[in-house]
Amino acid sequence: MLNDRPLRSVGKTELFLGFLKIGLMGFGGVAPWARYVIVEERKWLTDKEFAELLGVGQILPGPNTVNASVIIGDRFQGPVGVLLCLLGQMAMPVVIVMALAVVYEHLSNVPEVRAALIGVAAASAGLVLGTALKMIRNIRPTPRALLVVGLGFAAVALLRWPLVPVVVGLVTLALVLGFLPLLKRGR
């Protein structure tokens, strides 16, 4: 879990600038860039800690990386850290999206712009998939975890079931599978 090792000291400025970078780089999905900055570049968390944190962020309401930034900010600098992480992560995307909305309003009917957006969407999907594969390789999930991943993929991608009930069901299944070894030991 997140508190299994001593905390590295991360200053307020470092938190703000790290999440500012994540926000600036986060085109096409923030999670791959957040992982890169938090795990590989700044070494604030391990891959396993990041995966756990992103998992918690995924089941909470709101964007998972925003939820993760709240947890990371609190972990290293308390409530002030939370505000700095959120401000850092959201400031530039808000400015950029507002500027792009103005430009898009004038160029939305240009066929080349539509084609470029399709290409950007495909690149974004590839980035998310690549990050997921990298995380799986580094954290070496258990067979039970792979079962939950496989069921999630089958339910959403193949059977096209709604995401919310699938997540609720998979969280329940993961908790049961996680507690089974504890129940067997208690006998």
KADARA-V840073 format. One record per helix or strand. SS is the DSSP state (H for helix, E for strand). FROM is the first residue (numbers start at 1). TO is the last residue. If there is no record, write none. Layout:
# KADARA-V840073
ss=SS from=FROM to=TO
ss=SS from=FROM to=TO
This chain:
# KADARA-V840073
ss=H from=12 to=25
ss=H from=30 to=41
ss=H from=47 to=59
ss=H from=64 to=107
ss=H from=111 to=139
ss=H from=143 to=158
ss=H from=163 to=186
